[in-house]
Each structure stands twice: as structure tokens, then as C-alpha cells.
Amino acid sequence: MALLIGVSLGLIATIWEAQTSELQSRFFGHWSSALSCNGIHPIRSRKTTLLLKRLRGHFSNDLSIDLGTANTLIYMKSRGIVLNEPSVVAVQNEPGRGGKVVVAVGAEAKQMLGRTPGHITTVRPMKDGVIADFTYTEKMLQYFINKVHGHRLLRPSPRVLVCVPFGSTQVERRAIKESAEGAGARTVDIVPEAMAAAVGAGLPVHEARGSMVLDIGGGTSEVAIVSFNGIVYAASVRMGGDKFDEAITQYVRRNYGILIGEATAERIKIEIGSAYPGEQVREITVRGRNLSQGVPRAFTLNSNEIREALEEPLQVIVSAVRQVLEQTPPDLGSDVAERGIVLTGGSALLRDIDKLIMEETGLPALIADDPLTCVARGGGRILELTEAHRRGIFDLH
């Protein structure tokens, strides 16, 4: 019976939404702007839209979204991580259909990087953890939200928690919020990535004791001291996995005179990349375009060379860690010295990066379990806690 009532309500909402939209476009489309200027609002008012979103919300699942520069991860309540795809959109030029049309999103679009014909371009709508292209970010979010909800009668309208860099501005946060709302979210809350990472890593953030987390993502690195469900002090630097790839590309170009693509640089980083000297020297053979001859050439790199290439970007992250430690109150600093620094984020998987942090700070450093998903899982846990207790338990915006 409940299912029958739900389906009936869904059909009513869908028909009402379609009819009001059709009426507005048919009878008021050419002069709706004039009506608004005179204080008369179109049929489909803001209240109607909110009502429809609330109705659709009963058939949607709450989501935590780690909207990253390199990857977007989605945590769904009671189901865990349901999506982990690259933050990439493929766009095709079609003048007859209004200009540009999205043809692929996520993993399918990433496969096209560097391999597309002239009429198709691949776009990364996120840069340094914030929106670089509003339109394609909204399209990408809409695709991901629909994908995790599956084929449903009603378009989903979930409550969404988006994890953003600590250093993002109010304008950047507003852009993310509006993009998620445009993608169909019923309500949108914002939480700092460092806070979500600490919760996802299992740190006791509710205690009045200091815990330190270093979240190294694709576009940014977040360092924070958390205590009593809040951030005491934090620093955010626009340095992460993408900058590591760029450093490798520049090193190869400078020392070998060969140009390699993004995908090749990422493969080199994953297979032989290292942050700290090791006993074993790894090698990899890759291909690129010889800049002087203009033809493809194969060459071999070793892990010592890649460590040298990554030295400068890694020092930026180390400097941020030191900055936070210098600004930490003494009592919380003693807690950190006892508990150590927990590393999260996809770039925390770089080989021996925990040893580098330990060497540079003199403090214990350990990599969290499944560091890539910590932020999304932490956001999901925050959603659950705020629903079970009260909204003010965490500082949401």
C-alpha cells in the first residue's frame, strides 16, 4: 500500500512538474520577464520548485560527495561508497544543437584524454579543489547523482553534503552549492575536507584532544588540527597529485627532450613514484614524442629520477605541515606528538610519503585505511550524526 501511494505521489509530481513547465513556456515564455518586472511571478514559482524537490526527496537517498579535482566519490547512506569516477567531462561541438553537448562523463571521458578528434574536447571542470567550469560541473554532478540512484520514476532530489577545501573562498563555496542545487539536490551543506577526512579516518574528533590529519588530494593538500568536532587550526595549499604529474612531465621534457601526456605521467607516478629513498630502484619504460625529431620514442626512467622530480612539490606540503605545527597550542601539540599524523587522500598512496613526513617532522605518521575514500566516508558519517543528533554538532555551511 505504501509503495502504491509513493508511486501515485510520484506520478502526480511528475505530471504537475511537466504541465506547469509546459504551460509556462507555451503561454508565458515570450513575456515572463516582463511579468517579473511588474511583480507578477511565473506559474512555476520558487515555492512550487521547493515543494517538488521535497516530494522527490522522500524517494532519494542522502549523499556525501567528495568533489575532487581528480576524482569524484559519492557515499550513500546505508550503502557506503557507490561511485568513484574521474572528474572529467567530454564535450562535442554541435552547432545545430546549441553549441556544445556533453557526450561522456567520468571514466568513459577520462579514456578520451589526449585521444579525441578535433570536434570533441575533454574538460576537467574542477581545478585546485574548486569549480573551474560551472556549467560542466553541474552536468557532471547531475549525471553522477542520477547514476547512483539508478533508473527511477522520479528524478532524484537528495540532501547533499559536499566536502570542499578549507581554504576555499565564500564565492567558491557558493558556486559549489549552486552547482549541486542545479544538479537536483534538495538541500546542500558544505563541510571542510580536512574535517571529513579526520572523521573518515576514524580519528576521535569528538574528544577534547588534538588529532592531526594531512589530506593529500588531486588538487589541494589540507593539514588540520581537529578537536571537539571542530578545526582548531588548518592550512590548505594548492598542491596535490595533479602537480606531481606536472612535475614529472616537466622533468622528462627538461632531461630527455621528450613530451609525455597526462595519462603517461600518472602511470609513472603510480608505478615507480616515491617520496623517500628506498633500497629497491624501480624502472619503467614509456613512450613519448621526441621534441627535436618530432617522432615517438621509448625511454626508461627509474624511481630515483621520479623522486628528484617530486622533491619540490613535496616540500610545499611539508612546509604546510610545519606551519600548522608551529601554530598549534602547546597542549594540543602534545596530543599530536603522542598520536602522530594521519595521512588521507589519493596522493597519500605515493610510495613512502609517510616516511618523508616522519623524517621532516620527527612525529609518527601513518596512512589511514583506504585513504582515497576517507573524505567521502567521513562526510557520510557526518550526515548520519547530524541527522541522529543535531545539526550544530558540526560546523556546516
N, C-alpha and C positions, 0 to 999 in steps of 0.2 A: 504493500500500500504506500509506504514511504517513498519507494522508488518511483511508483506511478505518479505520485504528487510532484516529486522532484522533476521528472521528465515533463510533466504538464506545465509546471512553472517555467522550465527551460524553454519549452516551445513558445509560451506566451511572451517571454522576454525577447526571444529571437525575432518573433513576428513583429512585436511592438518596435524593437530597435530598427528593423528593416523598414517598416512602414513609416515611422517618423522620419527616418533618414531620406526615404524616397519622397515623402511629402515636402520636406524642407527643400530638397534640391529641385523638385518639379515646380512648386508654386512660389518659393521664396528665394531661389538660388540667385536670380538676377538682381534682387533688390534687398537681400538680407542685411547687407552692410548699411543700407540707408535706414532700415528699421532700427538697427542697433544704435545708430547715431541719434535717433529720436527717442531713445529709451525703451523701444519695443524689442523684445528679445525673440529670436527664432524659436520654433516649436521645440526643437531638441535642446533644452536648457541644460545648464550645468547640473541642476538637481536631478534631472532625468538620467543623465550620464552616470552620476554617482549612485543612483538607485539601481541601475542596470549592473554596475560594477559590483555592488553589494550582493545582488542576487546571484550573479555569476560566481562570486567569491565563495558561496556555500558549496559549489561544485569544484573548487580549486584547492590545491594544497599549498601551504605556506612554503616559501623558498628562501634559502640563503644563497646569495650569488657572490662569488669571488670574481669580480670583473677585472681580469688581469690583462696586462699588455700582451703577454704571450699566449695565455690560455684562460678560458672562462670555465669555472667549475660551479656546479649547482648542487646544493644539498636540499633534499626534500624531506620534510618531516615524516618520520616513521619508515623511511626508505633509504636514508643515507645519501651517499654521492650517486647522483643519477646521470650526471653529464660532466665530461671533461674533454673539451674540444678547443682547438686553436682559435684565438680571436682574430680571424681572418675572413674577409668577405670578397667574393669575386663578382665583378660588375661588368656588364656587357653594354656597349654603346648601341642603342636602338632609337634613332631619331623619330621613327614612326610611332613609338610608344612613349614619347615624352622625354627622351634623352637617355638616361642610364637605368638599367634593370639589373637587380641582383639575381645572379644565376647559381651561386653556390655559397654556402656558409660553413665555417668550421673546418673539419678535417678534409672534406672534399675540396674546399677552397685552398687550403694550405698546399695540397698536392699540385696546385697550379702555379705556385710561386716560382717565378723565373722561367715558366714554360708556356706562357699564354701568347696567343696571336695578338695582332695589333688592336682588334676591336674589343678585347677583354683585358681588364686590369684587375690585379689583386690589391686589396686595400686592408691596412691594419688600422681599424677605427680608434684603437686605444694607443696612446703614446705616453710613456713615463707614468703609467697608472691612472691617467685621466683621459677624458674624451678628446680626441683629435678631430673626429668627424661625427657630428651629432646624428645626422640622418642615417648613416650606416650602422652606428652603434644601436640605434633604436630598432632598425631592421634585424640586426643580429640578435638582440635580446628577444624580440618578438618570435623569431624562429626558434631560439633555444627554449623559451617558455612553452611554446606550443608543442615542441618535441618531447619535453619531459612529461607533459600531461597526456600525450597520446592523442588519438582521434576521439574527440568528444563532441557531443551535440552542441554544447555551449563553448564559446571562446573563453579560455581561462582568464580569471582576474584575481590572481593570488595576492596575499600580503607578502611583500618582498623586503628582505634585509640585504643591502648592498655594502660590501666591505671596500673602503677607499683608503688611499694613503693618508697618513697622519698629517702630512704637510700640504695637502690639497687645500685650495682656497675656497671661500664661500661660493664664488662663481662656478668653480669646477664641480663642487658638490651639488649645486643647484642644477647644473647641466646633467649630471648623472641621475638625479632624482626625476627630472622632467623626461629624460630618455626612458627610464623604467616605467613611468606612468604612461608615456606614449606607446610603450610596448604592451600595455594592458594591465599593469599592476594596479591593484585596488588601493593599497597604501604602500608607501616606500619609506623605510628608515635607513639611516646611514650610521655605520659604526667604523671606527679606525681599524685598519688591517692588523695592526700590532695587538690590539685587544682581542680580536677574533682569533689570531694565531696563538696567543697565550692560552685562551680557553680551549682551542682545538688540540693543543699540545698536552693538555691535562695539567697545566700549572694551577696551583691553589690560589687563584686570583681573588677569591672571596675573603682570604685571610688578611689580617693587618701585618703582613710580612712582605718583603720585597722579592719579586721574581723578575728576571731579565729575559727578554726574548729578542732574537735577531731574525727577522723575516726577510729573506732574500728572494725577491720575485724576478719577473722578467724585465720590468721597467724601473722599479724602485726597491730600495732596501730600507726597512723600518727597524729601528732599535728603540726599545722602550723598557722602562721600569714600571711594573704594574703592582698595585696593592689595593685591597679592599674594593674590588670591582672597578677600579679606575686607573688611568695613566698618570703617574707621578711626574715623569719627565720622559720625553721622547725626541728622537731626531729622525728625519727622513731625507735620504739622498737619492737622486735620480740616477741610480746605478744598479744594474742587475744583469740578468742573463743576456739580454739583447746587446748591452755594451760589451759583454765578454765576447760575443760573436763578432762585433765590430772590431774589437782589438785583435782578434785572430785574423780577420780579413786584412787589416792594415799591416800586421806583421808579415803575412805571406806576401803581400804586394811589395813591401819595402825590402824584404830579404831575398825573395825569389823572383820578383818581377812577374808574378802570376796573379791573375784575378780569379777569386773564387766567389761562389754565390752564398746566400744566407743559409740554405739547407746544408751545404758542404761545411761551412764554418760551425754550424750547430753540431753536425756529426763528429767533427774533430774534437769539439769541446766535450761531448758525451763520452767518446771512446778513449781518448788519451789525455783529456784535460786534467790538470792537477793544480792545487793551490799551495802545496808544500813538497819539498824534495822527498823522494821515495827511493827505496832500494832498487826497485824494478823500473827500467826505462822502457816505455811502450812506444810502438811505432804504428803509423798508419800511412797508407798510400792513397792519395786522392788525385783528382784531375781538375785543372783549371785552364784559363786562357792565357797563354804567354803574351804579355803586353807588347813586346818588341817584335815578335813574329806574327802575332795575331792568330795563332793556331792552338788547339788543345794540347796540353802536355801533362804527363803524370809525374808526380814527385812524392817524396817521402818526408814526413815530419815525425819528430819524437816528442815525448812528454816534457822534456826539459825546455824545448823551444816554446811549447804552449804555456808552460809555467812562466817563462820570461815575458811572453805576450800579455799574460793576465796580471802581471805584477802591479801595474799602475791602477787599473780599476779595482783590484782587491784592496789596495792601500786606501782608497777612498772609503770603502766600507769599514776598514779597521779604524780609520780616523773618526768615523761617526760613532763607533762603539766606545772609543776612548772619550769622546766628547760627552756622551751620556754618563759614563762612569765618573767623570770629573764633576758633573752637576748633580749627582745622586747624593741625597742626605746621608750622613755617616751611618745611622742605624740601618737604613735600607741597604747601604753598601755592604755592610757586614753580612746581611742576609744573602746578597748576591754572591759574595765570596764563599759562602757556605754551600749554596745551592748550584752555583755556576750559571752559565749562559746556555739557553736552549735555542737551537737553530731550526728554523722552519722555512718553507718556501721551496719552489722547484730548484732554484740555484744552490740550495743547501746540499743538493746531491752531488755538487762538484767534489771530486775526489780530494780527501784530506783537508777540506776547508775548516773542519773543526780543530785540526792540529794547528793550522795557521792562527786561528783566533786564540787558542790556548797559549801559543808561543808569544803572541803580541801583547796579550793582556795579563798573563800569569794566572788566569782563572780557569776553572774547569769549563769545558764546552762539550756539549753533546747534541747530537742530531735527533730530533723528535721522530717518533714512529710515523711513517708515511707523511713526510714533511710537505709534499706537494698539496695535500688536501687539508692541511691543518686550518687554514683560514676559512674555507667553506664549511668544514665541520664545526669550527668554533662559532661561526655565525649562526649555524643551525641550532647549536646548543643555547646561544643567547636568545634566539627566538622562542625556544621552549621555556627557558627560565622566565622571560618577561611575560609570557602568557600564563604560566603557572603561578607566579608571584605577583609582581607589579612592574609596570613599565620603568619606573625610576631606578630599578636595581642596577641598570647600566646607563651610561650616558649616550642615549641615542638621539639623532637629529632628524 
